[in-house]
């Protein structure tokens, strides 16, 4: 079909036909581009990583009734589905506050060595796949996810604007201590230990405001 359009448009130019026919033929790629954009930015679209992993990310658009639309986008990360259910309260709260959210599950393919570096690389890959306009704020739960997130934010080219570490029951003190040794102000790291959701939500919002991330 594309070849026949090209031939017809060439012939019309040679025979002196109106050039509008040529323009009609060349509009097809623009329509395709719009379809791709809809796939990427629809609130229900799920993006899967390349064949090198089993990761997937879902774009969750801000609530249309929200009173404001902050520029920052929030990236909620789970490792192999762990803590993904817990993130749903966070995503619901921040969508109502006007934030676009990404619900991402990081899962390396079978046979891939799983360590902080490989998981950090996969975080970057998922963020690139989302084609976001700016680097998102990353949210990670304590444990493996937090360690991978800390590795990523210290990498040479992190894909995130900051990091919120959630340690709900203060169960991962080692990771928290590692984070506290970093320049949390420069790297934009917020550590939430042993706090209920509502308290953590409000503290996160105040911190985002102070860091210019809202």
Secondary structure, DSSP 4 states (H G I P E B T S, - for coil): -HHHHHHHHHHHHHTT--THHHHHHHTHHHHHHHHHHHHHHSTT-EEE--TTB--EEEEEPPPTT-S---S-EEEEEEETTBTHHHHHHHHHHHHHTT-EEEEEEE-BPTTS--SHHHHHHHHHHHHHHHT-SSPEEEEEETTHHHHHHHHHHTSTT-SEEEEEEEETTS--HHHHHHHHTS-HHHHTEEEEES--HHHHHHHHHHHHHHTT--
